[in-house]
Amino acid sequence: MQISDILIITTVCFLGAITPGPSLLVISAITINKGRKEAIKACIGHALGICFYAFIVITGLGILIKEFNQIFILIQKIGCIFIIYLGIIFLNSTADIENKDKNKHVNSFVSGLAIAIFNPKVIIFFSSIFSQFINNNITSEKIIIFTSIATLIDFTVYSAIVVFITLAIKTQTIFKNLKQINKLSGCTLIL
């Protein structure tokens, strides 16, 4: 394996992680509504979901999912239902930051994991990336390195976002519009 392969995978995974989407909305909303500790749990869950998909695609199971379109469609439908569910939760969430416990009825770790697992774009993303570097005789070393890169980049990027949002919270700038942020996040997820 060449260093250039690792740098390319790292760069593309980083760009994928910073691209706005449902994952960013969910991690941001959990940070705002539940705090840093719960958001880090969501980041861990999300990173494990990314790890799962990276491993699946690298080991060739991603090709099977593509071949059996019904599985892919089922993942899409479950993901759609879950994202709508999260959108409704954000629409109904309280803007009262002093009562964070009111918003704890959804497990942050599970939310992070589910948003990664039920997002069909993740498997498409990894299939397009890793297909350039994988052949029939892939080594265990390559599987571990590529899966680790995707997982660590994902966790690092989302954890940095959590820290950034937490710092914004400390300056109280986010709380002025918290209710509107929750409503916008909820509507975006539902749409």
Helices and strands as residue ranges (DSSP letters): H 3-18, H 22-34, H 36-58, H 61-67, H 69-92, G 97-103, H 108-117, H 120-130, H 140-170, G 175-177, H 178-190
